[in-house]
Amino acid sequence: MEKASAGMWRKIDTRYNLIGSECEKCKTLYFPPRIICRICGRDTKMRSRKLSGNGKVYSFTTIRVPSDTFKESAPYTVGVIELEEGPKVEGHVVENGKKVAIGSKVKTVFRKMYVDGDEGLIHYHFKFETI
């Protein structure tokens, strides 16, 4: 068994990719992944599908008074992103020099979310960057 390391974490497909699921019967896409299709129920099989991470801003808000976990990041923008493939996903939006607006095009990036406690464990997650 491989010893836990940064390299091992990078090999986990869902760590740095948006992996959803697709119903083999009706082709509906879901993110996060589901094991049962909302439309077809148990009468189908779900398969993993890598999503592009590209989309547009469907809705957004700016957080000015955050929880303690994100106080170092305030103010920051959180949005609902409609991915090219259809599912809507919530996430932080990084402006990258371009203002966020409804319809702004975005792409998925993986960035530091926060540092946990005195031990300094860094948590990473996907964010959406304006393009």
A tleap script that builds the chain and sets N, CA, C and O, in Angstrom:
source leaprc.protein.ff14SB
mol = sequence {
  NMET GLU LYS ALA SER ALA GLY MET TRP ARG
  LYS ILE ASP THR ARG TYR ASN LEU ILE GLY
  SER GLU CYS GLU LYS CYS LYS THR LEU TYR
  PHE PRO PRO ARG ILE ILE CYS ARG ILE CYS
  GLY ARG ASP THR LYS MET ARG SER ARG LYS
  LEU SER GLY ASN GLY LYS VAL TYR SER PHE
  THR THR ILE ARG VAL PRO SER ASP THR PHE
  LYS GLU SER ALA PRO TYR THR VAL GLY VAL
  ILE GLU LEU GLU GLU GLY PRO LYS VAL GLU
  GLY HIE VAL VAL GLU ASN GLY LYS LYS VAL
  ALA ILE GLY SER LYS VAL LYS THR VAL PHE
  ARG LYS MET TYR VAL ASP GLY ASP GLU GLY
  LEU ILE HIE TYR HIE PHE LYS PHE GLU THR
  CILE
}
set mol.1.N position { 0.838 -1.192 0.000 }
set mol.1.CA position { 0.000 0.000 0.000 }
set mol.1.C position { 0.881 1.252 0.000 }
set mol.1.O position { 1.862 1.339 0.739 }
set mol.2.N position { 0.516 2.201 -0.829 }
set mol.2.CA position { 1.282 3.427 -0.953 }
set mol.2.C position { 1.082 4.311 0.269 }
set mol.2.O position { -0.038 4.459 0.759 }
set mol.3.N position { 2.175 4.902 0.762 }
set mol.3.CA position { 2.104 5.813 1.901 }
set mol.3.C position { 1.408 7.108 1.464 }
set mol.3.O position { 1.635 7.607 0.361 }
set mol.4.N position { 0.564 7.638 2.342 }
set mol.4.CA position { -0.160 8.871 2.018 }
set mol.4.C position { 0.820 9.995 1.690 }
set mol.4.O position { 1.751 10.263 2.449 }
set mol.5.N position { 0.602 10.638 0.568 }
set mol.5.CA position { 1.457 11.732 0.139 }
set mol.5.C position { 0.669 12.644 -0.787 }
set mol.5.O position { -0.435 12.312 -1.219 }
set mol.6.N position { 1.253 13.794 -1.085 }
set mol.6.CA position { 0.596 14.717 -2.006 }
set mol.6.C position { 0.386 14.049 -3.363 }
set mol.6.O position { -0.643 14.255 -4.007 }
set mol.7.N position { 1.363 13.246 -3.797 }
set mol.7.CA position { 1.251 12.548 -5.077 }
set mol.7.C position { 0.087 11.583 -5.102 }
set mol.7.O position { -0.610 11.463 -6.109 }
set mol.8.N position { -0.125 10.887 -3.978 }
set mol.8.CA position { -1.240 9.944 -3.899 }
set mol.8.C position { -2.578 10.676 -4.017 }
set mol.8.O position { -3.481 10.216 -4.715 }
set mol.9.N position { -2.703 11.812 -3.335 }
set mol.9.CA position { -3.952 12.574 -3.387 }
set mol.9.C position { -4.236 13.061 -4.797 }
set mol.9.O position { -5.394 13.119 -5.210 }
set mol.10.N position { -3.196 13.410 -5.538 }
set mol.10.CA position { -3.385 13.896 -6.903 }
set mol.10.C position { -3.886 12.813 -7.844 }
set mol.10.O position { -4.468 13.119 -8.885 }
set mol.11.N position { -3.668 11.547 -7.492 }
set mol.11.CA position { -4.104 10.430 -8.327 }
set mol.11.C position { -5.593 10.136 -8.182 }
set mol.11.O position { -6.159 9.410 -8.999 }
set mol.12.N position { -6.230 10.689 -7.159 }
set mol.12.CA position { -7.656 10.451 -6.959 }
set mol.12.C position { -8.412 11.307 -7.969 }
set mol.12.O position { -8.388 12.536 -7.893 }
set mol.13.N position { -9.084 10.650 -8.917 }
set mol.13.CA position { -9.725 11.337 -10.040 }
set mol.13.C position { -10.689 12.439 -9.607 }
set mol.13.O position { -10.710 13.513 -10.208 }
set mol.14.N position { -11.476 12.184 -8.582 }
set mol.14.CA position { -12.473 13.166 -8.151 }
set mol.14.C position { -11.855 14.335 -7.397 }
set mol.14.O position { -12.549 15.314 -7.124 }
set mol.15.N position { -10.587 14.264 -7.056 }
set mol.15.CA position { -9.922 15.309 -6.304 }
set mol.15.C position { -9.738 16.568 -7.142 }
set mol.15.O position { -9.929 17.674 -6.637 }
set mol.16.N position { -9.371 16.420 -8.407 }
set mol.16.CA position { -9.051 17.565 -9.257 }
set mol.16.C position { -9.905 17.633 -10.511 }
set mol.16.O position { -9.558 18.332 -11.463 }
set mol.17.N position { -11.005 16.923 -10.520 }
set mol.17.CA position { -11.919 16.927 -11.659 }
set mol.17.C position { -13.348 17.006 -11.141 }
set mol.17.O position { -13.629 16.605 -10.012 }
set mol.18.N position { -14.231 17.514 -11.954 }
set mol.18.CA position { -15.653 17.461 -11.612 }
set mol.18.C position { -16.185 16.167 -12.201 }
set mol.18.O position { -16.370 16.053 -13.413 }
set mol.19.N position { -16.428 15.204 -11.346 }
set mol.19.CA position { -16.935 13.908 -11.785 }
set mol.19.C position { -18.395 13.819 -11.368 }
set mol.19.O position { -18.718 13.841 -10.180 }
set mol.20.N position { -19.254 13.720 -12.341 }
set mol.20.CA position { -20.683 13.591 -12.084 }
set mol.20.C position { -21.133 12.193 -12.432 }
set mol.20.O position { -20.317 11.281 -12.564 }
set mol.21.N position { -22.428 12.027 -12.581 }
set mol.21.CA position { -22.960 10.742 -13.029 }
set mol.21.C position { -24.009 10.998 -14.091 }
set mol.21.O position { -24.652 12.047 -14.129 }
set mol.22.N position { -24.160 9.998 -14.959 }
set mol.22.CA position { -25.108 10.096 -16.058 }
set mol.22.C position { -25.965 8.842 -16.074 }
set mol.22.O position { -25.455 7.730 -15.938 }
set mol.23.N position { -27.272 9.027 -16.240 }
set mol.23.CA position { -28.196 7.905 -16.350 }
set mol.23.C position { -28.027 7.306 -17.743 }
set mol.23.O position { -28.112 8.019 -18.743 }
set mol.24.N position { -27.788 6.000 -17.807 }
set mol.24.CA position { -27.602 5.354 -19.107 }
set mol.24.C position { -28.897 5.296 -19.914 }
set mol.24.O position { -28.860 5.146 -21.135 }
set mol.25.N position { -30.036 5.414 -19.241 }
set mol.25.CA position { -31.319 5.313 -19.937 }
set mol.25.C position { -31.763 6.666 -20.507 }
set mol.25.O position { -31.999 6.781 -21.710 }
set mol.26.N position { -31.879 7.693 -19.647 }
set mol.26.CA position { -32.408 8.989 -20.102 }
set mol.26.C position { -31.321 10.035 -20.365 }
set mol.26.O position { -31.618 11.130 -20.843 }
set mol.27.N position { -30.059 9.701 -20.053 }
set mol.27.CA position { -28.900 10.569 -20.290 }
set mol.27.C position { -28.870 11.826 -19.420 }
set mol.27.O position { -28.122 12.757 -19.719 }
set mol.28.N position { -29.670 11.873 -18.348 }
set mol.28.CA position { -29.639 13.016 -17.432 }
set mol.28.C position { -28.316 13.010 -16.679 }
set mol.28.O position { -27.864 11.969 -16.201 }
set mol.29.N position { -27.695 14.201 -16.578 }
set mol.29.CA position { -26.427 14.359 -15.864 }
set mol.29.C position { -26.671 14.924 -14.477 }
set mol.29.O position { -27.561 15.751 -14.278 }
set mol.30.N position { -25.870 14.468 -13.516 }
set mol.30.CA position { -25.980 14.939 -12.138 }
set mol.30.C position { -24.611 15.318 -11.590 }
set mol.30.O position { -23.605 14.673 -11.887 }
set mol.31.N position { -24.590 16.355 -10.800 }
set mol.31.CA position { -23.423 16.700 -9.996 }
set mol.31.C position { -23.943 17.319 -8.714 }
set mol.31.O position { -24.737 18.259 -8.763 }
set mol.32.N position { -23.512 16.813 -7.568 }
set mol.32.CA position { -22.619 15.679 -7.382 }
set mol.32.C position { -23.258 14.382 -7.864 }
set mol.32.O position { -24.463 14.324 -8.110 }
set mol.33.N position { -22.434 13.339 -7.996 }
set mol.33.CA position { -22.928 12.067 -8.530 }
set mol.33.C position { -24.064 11.481 -7.695 }
set mol.33.O position { -24.122 11.668 -6.480 }
set mol.34.N position { -24.950 10.779 -8.363 }
set mol.34.CA position { -26.057 10.070 -7.712 }
set mol.34.C position { -25.962 8.595 -8.069 }
set mol.34.O position { -25.353 8.224 -9.073 }
set mol.35.N position { -26.572 7.761 -7.235 }
set mol.35.CA position { -26.587 6.329 -7.554 }
set mol.35.C position { -27.922 5.905 -8.144 }
set mol.35.O position { -28.047 4.808 -8.689 }
set mol.36.N position { -28.932 6.788 -8.034 }
set mol.36.CA position { -30.255 6.508 -8.605 }
set mol.36.C position { -30.715 7.741 -9.372 }
set mol.36.O position { -30.633 8.855 -8.854 }
set mol.37.N position { -31.193 7.559 -10.586 }
set mol.37.CA position { -31.704 8.660 -11.402 }
set mol.37.C position { -33.033 9.144 -10.833 }
set mol.37.O position { -33.900 8.336 -10.502 }
set mol.38.N position { -33.193 10.466 -10.718 }
set mol.38.CA position { -34.459 11.037 -10.242 }
set mol.38.C position { -35.603 10.758 -11.199 }
set mol.38.O position { -36.756 10.688 -10.775 }
set mol.39.N position { -35.306 10.600 -12.477 }
set mol.39.CA position { -36.340 10.409 -13.486 }
set mol.39.C position { -36.681 8.929 -13.661 }
set mol.39.O position { -37.854 8.553 -13.650 }
set mol.40.N position { -35.671 8.103 -13.819 }
set mol.40.CA position { -35.884 6.683 -14.111 }
set mol.40.C position { -35.927 5.800 -12.865 }
set mol.40.O position { -36.348 4.646 -12.937 }
set mol.41.N position { -35.502 6.326 -11.749 }
set mol.41.CA position { -35.483 5.533 -10.522 }
set mol.41.C position { -34.486 4.398 -10.615 }
set mol.41.O position { -33.415 4.538 -11.206 }
set mol.42.N position { -34.848 3.284 -10.030 }
set mol.42.CA position { -33.950 2.122 -9.992 }
set mol.42.C position { -33.959 1.326 -11.288 }
set mol.42.O position { -33.300 0.291 -11.386 }
set mol.43.N position { -34.697 1.799 -12.276 }
set mol.43.CA position { -34.850 1.079 -13.543 }
set mol.43.C position { -33.714 1.374 -14.517 }
set mol.43.O position { -33.876 1.205 -15.726 }
set mol.44.N position { -32.580 1.809 -14.010 }
set mol.44.CA position { -31.463 2.152 -14.887 }
set mol.44.C position { -30.154 1.993 -14.158 }
set mol.44.O position { -30.124 1.635 -12.980 }
set mol.45.N position { -29.073 2.261 -14.860 }
set mol.45.CA position { -27.737 2.204 -14.292 }
set mol.45.C position { -27.086 3.569 -14.457 }
set mol.45.O position { -27.237 4.212 -15.495 }
set mol.46.N position { -26.363 4.008 -13.437 }
set mol.46.CA position { -25.649 5.276 -13.510 }
set mol.46.C position { -24.181 4.991 -13.819 }
set mol.46.O position { -23.624 3.987 -13.375 }
set mol.47.N position { -23.562 5.894 -14.591 }
set mol.47.CA position { -22.136 5.750 -14.870 }
set mol.47.C position { -21.443 7.076 -14.583 }
set mol.47.O position { -22.059 8.136 -14.693 }
set mol.48.N position { -20.184 7.024 -14.222 }
set mol.48.CA position { -19.408 8.233 -13.948 }
set mol.48.C position { -19.158 8.985 -15.245 }
set mol.48.O position { -18.990 8.394 -16.311 }
set mol.49.N position { -19.139 10.302 -15.121 }
set mol.49.CA position { -18.855 11.130 -16.293 }
set mol.49.C position { -18.076 12.360 -15.849 }
set mol.49.O position { -18.488 13.077 -14.937 }
set mol.50.N position { -16.954 12.589 -16.502 }
set mol.50.CA position { -16.154 13.771 -16.209 }
set mol.50.C position { -16.810 14.971 -16.884 }
set mol.50.O position { -17.103 14.938 -18.079 }
set mol.51.N position { -17.035 16.024 -16.114 }
set mol.51.CA position { -17.646 17.246 -16.638 }
set mol.51.C position { -16.543 18.236 -16.998 }
set mol.51.O position { -15.471 18.224 -16.393 }
set mol.52.N position { -16.805 19.084 -17.974 }
set mol.52.CA position { -15.787 20.009 -18.480 }
set mol.52.C position { -15.366 21.054 -17.445 }
set mol.52.O position { -14.217 21.496 -17.438 }
set mol.53.N position { -16.289 21.443 -16.578 }
set mol.53.CA position { -15.985 22.504 -15.619 }
set mol.53.C position { -16.232 23.885 -16.188 }
set mol.53.O position { -16.066 24.881 -15.484 }
set mol.54.N position { -16.625 23.963 -17.446 }
set mol.54.CA position { -16.937 25.247 -18.075 }
set mol.54.C position { -18.425 25.531 -17.923 }
set mol.54.O position { -19.251 24.619 -17.962 }
set mol.55.N position { -18.753 26.800 -17.751 }
set mol.55.CA position { -20.156 27.149 -17.623 }
set mol.55.C position { -20.356 28.642 -17.571 }
set mol.55.O position { -19.501 29.418 -17.998 }
set mol.56.N position { -21.520 29.040 -17.032 }
set mol.56.CA position { -21.819 30.463 -16.898 }
set mol.56.C position { -22.515 30.701 -15.566 }
set mol.56.O position { -23.143 29.807 -15.001 }
set mol.57.N position { -22.387 31.930 -15.083 }
set mol.57.CA position { -22.980 32.298 -13.803 }
set mol.57.C position { -24.490 32.384 -13.966 }
set mol.57.O position { -24.998 33.141 -14.793 }
set mol.58.N position { -25.191 31.603 -13.168 }
set mol.58.CA position { -26.655 31.587 -13.165 }
set mol.58.C position { -27.183 32.568 -12.119 }
set mol.58.O position { -28.194 33.236 -12.332 }
set mol.59.N position { -26.480 32.643 -10.983 }
set mol.59.CA position { -26.841 33.531 -9.882 }
set mol.59.C position { -25.604 33.708 -9.005 }
set mol.59.O position { -24.731 32.840 -8.996 }
set mol.60.N position { -25.514 34.813 -8.271 }
set mol.60.CA position { -24.368 35.000 -7.375 }
set mol.60.C position { -24.692 36.014 -6.282 }
set mol.60.O position { -25.649 36.782 -6.381 }
set mol.61.N position { -23.869 35.992 -5.243 }
set mol.61.CA position { -23.963 36.972 -4.166 }
set mol.61.C position { -22.568 37.191 -3.594 }
set mol.61.O position { -21.694 36.335 -3.732 }
set mol.62.N position { -22.363 38.324 -2.960 }
set mol.62.CA position { -21.087 38.613 -2.316 }
set mol.62.C position { -21.260 38.467 -0.813 }
set mol.62.O position { -22.163 39.058 -0.221 }
set mol.63.N position { -20.390 37.678 -0.205 }
set mol.63.CA position { -20.414 37.456 1.239 }
set mol.63.C position { -19.481 38.461 1.884 }
set mol.63.O position { -18.280 38.464 1.613 }
set mol.64.N position { -20.031 39.316 2.740 }
set mol.64.CA position { -19.230 40.332 3.412 }
set mol.64.C position { -19.018 40.021 4.893 }
set mol.64.O position { -18.042 40.478 5.487 }
set mol.65.N position { -19.927 39.244 5.493 }
set mol.65.CA position { -19.808 38.838 6.891 }
set mol.65.C position { -19.816 37.305 6.913 }
set mol.65.O position { -20.873 36.687 7.043 }
set mol.66.N position { -18.635 36.700 6.785 }
set mol.66.CA position { -18.554 35.243 6.639 }
set mol.66.C position { -18.501 34.514 7.979 }
set mol.66.O position { -18.393 35.127 9.040 }
set mol.67.N position { -18.579 33.193 7.895 }
set mol.67.CA position { -18.342 32.354 9.070 }
set mol.67.C position { -16.854 32.453 9.413 }
set mol.67.O position { -16.061 32.949 8.612 }
set mol.68.N position { -16.482 31.984 10.590 }
set mol.68.CA position { -15.083 32.050 11.019 }
set mol.68.C position { -14.143 31.351 10.043 }
set mol.68.O position { -13.008 31.792 9.862 }
set mol.69.N position { -14.590 30.281 9.419 }
set mol.69.CA position { -13.753 29.510 8.496 }
set mol.69.C position { -13.262 30.363 7.327 }
set mol.69.O position { -12.135 30.184 6.865 }
set mol.70.N position { -14.084 31.276 6.852 }
set mol.70.CA position { -13.753 32.067 5.660 }
set mol.70.C position { -13.507 33.542 5.950 }
set mol.70.O position { -13.504 34.358 5.028 }
set mol.71.N position { -13.299 33.898 7.224 }
set mol.71.CA position { -13.151 35.318 7.563 }
set mol.71.C position { -11.946 35.976 6.897 }
set mol.71.O position { -11.964 37.181 6.643 }
set mol.72.N position { -10.895 35.196 6.609 }
set mol.72.CA position { -9.708 35.753 5.951 }
set mol.72.C position { -9.968 36.053 4.476 }
set mol.72.O position { -9.228 36.826 3.867 }
set mol.73.N position { -10.991 35.463 3.906 }
set mol.73.CA position { -11.274 35.620 2.474 }
set mol.73.C position { -12.270 36.727 2.162 }
set mol.73.O position { -12.409 37.123 1.005 }
set mol.74.N position { -12.961 37.231 3.173 }
set mol.74.CA position { -14.046 38.201 2.947 }
set mol.74.C position { -13.518 39.519 2.415 }
set mol.74.O position { -12.413 39.928 2.771 }
set mol.75.N position { -14.274 40.183 1.583 }
set mol.75.CA position { -15.500 39.714 0.939 }
set mol.75.C position { -15.164 38.747 -0.211 }
set mol.75.O position { -14.119 38.866 -0.851 }
set mol.76.N position { -16.053 37.809 -0.452 }
set mol.76.CA position { -15.878 36.857 -1.534 }
set mol.76.C position { -17.222 36.576 -2.187 }
set mol.76.O position { -18.276 36.817 -1.598 }
set mol.77.N position { -17.170 36.067 -3.399 }
set mol.77.CA position { -18.382 35.821 -4.174 }
set mol.77.C position { -18.670 34.328 -4.237 }
set mol.77.O position { -17.773 33.514 -4.458 }
set mol.78.N position { -19.929 33.987 -4.040 }
set mol.78.CA position { -20.411 32.615 -4.169 }
set mol.78.C position { -21.488 32.640 -5.243 }
set mol.78.O position { -22.317 33.549 -5.283 }
set mol.79.N position { -21.471 31.634 -6.114 }
set mol.79.CA position { -22.451 31.622 -7.185 }
set mol.79.C position { -23.007 30.256 -7.474 }
set mol.79.O position { -22.489 29.235 -7.023 }
set mol.80.N position { -24.075 30.264 -8.236 }
set mol.80.CA position { -24.624 29.040 -8.819 }
set mol.80.C position { -24.193 29.075 -10.278 }
set mol.80.O position { -24.503 30.011 -11.015 }
set mol.81.N position { -23.471 28.035 -10.676 }
set mol.81.CA position { -22.914 27.958 -12.017 }
set mol.81.C position { -23.666 26.902 -12.812 }
set mol.81.O position { -23.811 25.765 -12.364 }
set mol.82.N position { -24.144 27.281 -13.990 }
set mol.82.CA position { -24.776 26.325 -14.885 }
set mol.82.C position { -23.685 25.787 -15.812 }
set mol.82.O position { -23.186 26.502 -16.681 }
set mol.83.N position { -23.324 24.524 -15.615 }
set mol.83.CA position { -22.275 23.918 -16.423 }
set mol.83.C position { -22.747 23.711 -17.854 }
set mol.83.O position { -23.947 23.595 -18.103 }
set mol.84.N position { -21.811 23.664 -18.796 }
set mol.84.CA position { -22.150 23.444 -20.211 }
set mol.84.C position { -22.999 22.196 -20.401 }
set mol.84.O position { -23.867 22.150 -21.273 }
set mol.85.N position { -22.740 21.179 -19.571 }
set mol.85.CA position { -23.456 19.914 -19.697 }
set mol.85.C position { -24.846 19.945 -19.060 }
set mol.85.O position { -25.628 19.013 -19.244 }
set mol.86.N position { -25.164 21.016 -18.306 }
set mol.86.CA position { -26.499 21.151 -17.755 }
set mol.86.C position { -26.637 21.281 -16.250 }
set mol.86.O position { -27.397 22.134 -15.792 }
set mol.87.N position { -25.926 20.458 -15.438 }
set mol.87.CA position { -26.113 20.574 -13.993 }
set mol.87.C position { -25.739 21.956 -13.464 }
set mol.87.O position { -24.881 22.637 -14.026 }
set mol.88.N position { -26.386 22.355 -12.390 }
set mol.88.CA position { -26.048 23.606 -11.704 }
set mol.88.C position { -25.264 23.256 -10.449 }
set mol.88.O position { -25.624 22.341 -9.710 }
set mol.89.N position { -24.177 24.007 -10.219 }
set mol.89.CA position { -23.243 23.734 -9.139 }
set mol.89.C position { -22.993 25.008 -8.354 }
set mol.89.O position { -22.873 26.085 -8.938 }
set mol.90.N position { -22.912 24.896 -7.036 }
set mol.90.CA position { -22.575 26.042 -6.200 }
set mol.90.C position { -21.074 26.089 -5.991 }
set mol.90.O position { -20.413 25.052 -5.933 }
set mol.91.N position { -20.538 27.292 -5.877 }
set mol.91.CA position { -19.109 27.403 -5.587 }
set mol.91.C position { -18.654 28.843 -5.481 }
set mol.91.O position { -19.367 29.772 -5.859 }
set mol.92.N position { -17.445 29.008 -4.954 }
set mol.92.CA position { -16.832 30.329 -4.893 }
set mol.92.C position { -16.478 30.762 -6.309 }
set mol.92.O position { -16.103 29.940 -7.145 }
set mol.93.N position { -16.602 32.060 -6.570 }
set mol.93.CA position { -16.264 32.596 -7.887 }
set mol.93.C position { -15.079 33.539 -7.724 }
set mol.93.O position { -15.127 34.482 -6.934 }
set mol.94.N position { -14.020 33.275 -8.476 }
set mol.94.CA position { -12.812 34.092 -8.466 }
set mol.94.C position { -12.905 35.038 -9.651 }
set mol.94.O position { -13.044 34.601 -10.793 }
set mol.95.N position { -12.828 36.343 -9.376 }
set mol.95.CA position { -13.048 37.323 -10.443 }
set mol.95.C position { -11.907 37.413 -11.446 }
set mol.95.O position { -12.155 37.661 -12.626 }
set mol.96.N position { -10.673 37.220 -11.016 }
set mol.96.CA position { -9.554 37.199 -11.951 }
set mol.96.C position { -9.521 38.418 -12.877 }
set mol.96.O position { -9.244 38.293 -14.070 }
set mol.97.N position { -9.802 39.583 -12.323 }
set mol.97.CA position { -9.750 40.818 -13.110 }
set mol.97.C position { -11.008 41.139 -13.886 }
set mol.97.O position { -11.112 42.222 -14.461 }
set mol.98.N position { -11.968 40.228 -13.918 }
set mol.98.CA position { -13.227 40.459 -14.633 }
set mol.98.C position { -14.371 40.399 -13.639 }
set mol.98.O position { -14.459 39.456 -12.852 }
set mol.99.N position { -15.238 41.379 -13.664 }
set mol.99.CA position { -16.377 41.431 -12.752 }
set mol.99.C position { -17.342 40.277 -12.995 }
set mol.99.O position { -17.565 39.864 -14.133 }
set mol.100.N position { -17.900 39.770 -11.920 }
set mol.100.CA position { -18.898 38.703 -12.026 }
set mol.100.C position { -20.246 39.325 -12.359 }
set mol.100.O position { -20.628 40.341 -11.777 }
set mol.101.N position { -20.958 38.720 -13.287 }
set mol.101.CA position { -22.306 39.145 -13.658 }
set mol.101.C position { -23.080 37.906 -14.078 }
set mol.101.O position { -22.491 36.878 -14.410 }
set mol.102.N position { -24.399 38.011 -14.060 }
set mol.102.CA position { -25.223 36.910 -14.561 }
set mol.102.C position { -24.812 36.660 -16.019 }
set mol.102.O position { -24.756 37.595 -16.818 }
set mol.103.N position { -24.533 35.427 -16.352 }
set mol.103.CA position { -24.114 35.082 -17.705 }
set mol.103.C position { -22.613 35.087 -17.929 }
set mol.103.O position { -22.150 34.665 -18.989 }
set mol.104.N position { -21.823 35.565 -16.933 }
set mol.104.CA position { -20.365 35.540 -17.082 }
set mol.104.C position { -19.892 34.116 -17.321 }
set mol.104.O position { -20.359 33.181 -16.669 }
set mol.105.N position { -18.972 33.955 -18.250 }
set mol.105.CA position { -18.394 32.636 -18.517 }
set mol.105.C position { -17.344 32.338 -17.450 }
set mol.105.O position { -16.578 33.214 -17.049 }
set mol.106.N position { -17.327 31.085 -17.001 }
set mol.106.CA position { -16.385 30.661 -15.970 }
set mol.106.C position { -15.803 29.291 -16.312 }
set mol.106.O position { -16.354 28.544 -17.121 }
set mol.107.N position { -14.679 28.987 -15.676 }
set mol.107.CA position { -14.072 27.659 -15.784 }
set mol.107.C position { -13.698 27.205 -14.377 }
set mol.107.O position { -13.484 28.026 -13.486 }
set mol.108.N position { -13.621 25.902 -14.190 }
set mol.108.CA position { -13.275 25.349 -12.896 }
set mol.108.C position { -11.771 25.439 -12.667 }
set mol.108.O position { -10.971 25.132 -13.550 }
set mol.109.N position { -11.408 25.865 -11.464 }
set mol.109.CA position { -10.014 25.847 -11.013 }
set mol.109.C position { -10.012 25.241 -9.613 }
set mol.109.O position { -11.022 25.303 -8.912 }
set mol.110.N position { -8.903 24.663 -9.206 }
set mol.110.CA position { -8.795 24.107 -7.873 }
set mol.110.C position { -7.862 24.984 -7.064 }
set mol.110.O position { -6.700 25.184 -7.417 }
set mol.111.N position { -8.399 25.501 -5.970 }
set mol.111.CA position { -7.679 26.479 -5.162 }
set mol.111.C position { -7.828 26.166 -3.678 }
set mol.111.O position { -8.652 25.350 -3.265 }
set mol.112.N position { -7.004 26.842 -2.903 }
set mol.112.CA position { -7.099 26.722 -1.452 }
set mol.112.C position { -8.419 27.333 -0.987 }
set mol.112.O position { -8.779 28.440 -1.387 }
set mol.113.N position { -9.134 26.595 -0.135 }
set mol.113.CA position { -10.383 27.106 0.433 }
set mol.113.C position { -10.121 27.740 1.796 }
set mol.113.O position { -10.535 28.871 2.050 }
set mol.114.N position { -9.431 27.006 2.671 }
set mol.114.CA position { -9.145 27.526 4.003 }
set mol.114.C position { -8.079 26.670 4.674 }
set mol.114.O position { -7.768 25.565 4.228 }
set mol.115.N position { -7.529 27.209 5.759 }
set mol.115.CA position { -6.548 26.497 6.567 }
set mol.115.C position { -7.248 26.092 7.849 }
set mol.115.O position { -7.910 26.909 8.489 }
set mol.116.N position { -7.103 24.835 8.222 }
set mol.116.CA position { -7.828 24.271 9.359 }
set mol.116.C position { -6.991 24.295 10.630 }
set mol.116.O position { -5.942 23.657 10.709 }
set mol.117.N position { -7.466 25.036 11.618 }
set mol.117.CA position { -6.909 25.001 12.974 }
set mol.117.C position { -5.431 25.317 13.084 }
set mol.117.O position { -4.801 25.839 12.164 }
set mol.118.N position { -4.902 24.974 14.262 }
set mol.118.CA position { -3.506 25.260 14.587 }
set mol.118.C position { -2.533 24.403 13.795 }
set mol.118.O position { -1.374 24.775 13.616 }
set mol.119.N position { -3.003 23.258 13.321 }
set mol.119.CA position { -2.126 22.349 12.592 }
set mol.119.C position { -1.836 22.842 11.184 }
set mol.119.O position { -0.869 22.404 10.560 }
set mol.120.N position { -2.661 23.745 10.681 }
set mol.120.CA position { -2.418 24.331 9.370 }
set mol.120.C position { -2.747 23.437 8.193 }
set mol.120.O position { -2.183 23.608 7.112 }
set mol.121.N position { -3.661 22.473 8.387 }
set mol.121.CA position { -4.062 21.604 7.288 }
set mol.121.C position { -4.796 22.449 6.243 }
set mol.121.O position { -5.798 23.096 6.550 }
set mol.122.N position { -4.289 22.438 5.012 }
set mol.122.CA position { -4.866 23.254 3.949 }
set mol.122.C position { -5.914 22.441 3.203 }
set mol.122.O position { -5.635 21.331 2.748 }
set mol.123.N position { -7.116 22.987 3.076 }
set mol.123.CA position { -8.207 22.333 2.351 }
set mol.123.C position { -8.344 22.983 0.977 }
set mol.123.O position { -8.448 24.204 0.863 }
set mol.124.N position { -8.343 22.154 -0.058 }
set mol.124.CA position { -8.513 22.615 -1.427 }
set mol.124.C position { -9.872 22.161 -1.939 }
set mol.124.O position { -10.415 21.152 -1.489 }
set mol.125.N position { -10.406 22.910 -2.872 }
set mol.125.CA position { -11.697 22.554 -3.461 }
set mol.125.C position { -11.802 23.287 -4.787 }
set mol.125.O position { -10.987 24.157 -5.091 }
set mol.126.N position { -12.810 22.931 -5.574 }
set mol.126.CA position { -12.971 23.638 -6.837 }
set mol.126.C position { -13.610 24.999 -6.592 }
set mol.126.O position { -14.440 25.168 -5.699 }
set mol.127.N position { -13.201 25.955 -7.405 }
set mol.127.CA position { -13.802 27.286 -7.471 }
set mol.127.C position { -14.034 27.552 -8.948 }
set mol.127.O position { -13.593 26.783 -9.802 }
set mol.128.N position { -14.716 28.626 -9.242 }
set mol.128.CA position { -14.967 28.991 -10.636 }
set mol.128.C position { -14.323 30.346 -10.903 }
set mol.128.O position { -14.511 31.299 -10.148 }
set mol.129.N position { -13.562 30.412 -11.986 }
set mol.129.CA position { -12.825 31.614 -12.337 }
set mol.129.C position { -13.444 32.237 -13.581 }
set mol.129.O position { -13.722 31.543 -14.559 }
set mol.130.N position { -13.659 33.552 -13.541 }
set mol.130.CA position { -14.226 34.238 -14.714 }
set mol.130.C position { -13.205 34.212 -15.858 }
set mol.130.O position { -11.999 34.347 -15.651 }
set mol.131.N position { -13.740 34.033 -17.080 }
set mol.131.CA position { -12.860 34.009 -18.262 }
set mol.131.C position { -13.368 34.995 -19.306 }
set mol.131.O position { -12.770 35.128 -20.373 }
savepdb mol mol.pdb
quit
